[in-house]
């Protein structure tokens, strides 16, 4: 079917090329094999969302929105905390407060979708360490609840997400997609040429 559709698009002037989409789809078993999973010790600074108060969650989300960040959830301001997988989603909290969150939502398809990936810190190194702790703990939580075949979807919706996903999931590839754009011939207007004759049919 895809081959027929591609042929039709090419026939009508759409040059196509196969490229990598923005979504990375991995099985939970693949996440369990990430290099960061070699150390499977739980961090006392990371806790599941179910252990976080609604006020703490709301404050963190409000601070993100004030900075113009909302992850992949357009309505995150109005989404109840219960919409996320509370036993897999987690936050990083130290003496300074909550400095990071990973929020997953279980889609009707049974796919675990990463909706928010946000960390704060004094520099990239510190933020990277906190993000790795969050991801490792989320995978450990998920292993207790879901089968290894569970699909986890990460969308690389901006350059930051792309960079982070490449660091965390070096073997993760986006869904293959065909892209193409039809180049239309410019429309010549009468005032743009001196050599154009107009005919009127009666």
LINDA-V290667 format. One record per run of one state. SS is the DSSP state (A for helix, B for strand, O for the rest). FROM is the first residue (numbers start at 1). TO is the last residue. If there is no record, write none. Layout:
BEGIN
ss/from/to
SS/FROM/TO
SS/FROM/TO
END
This chain:
BEGIN
ss/from/to
O/1/1
A/2/11
O/12/15
B/16/27
A/28/31
O/32/34
A/35/38
O/39/45
B/46/48
A/49/51
O/52/53
A/54/66
O/67/80
A/81/83
O/84/89
B/90/94
O/95/96
B/97/106
O/107/111
B/112/119
O/120/123
A/124/145
O/146/150
B/151/155
O/156/158
A/159/168
O/169/173
B/174/180
O/181/189
A/190/192
O/193/202
END
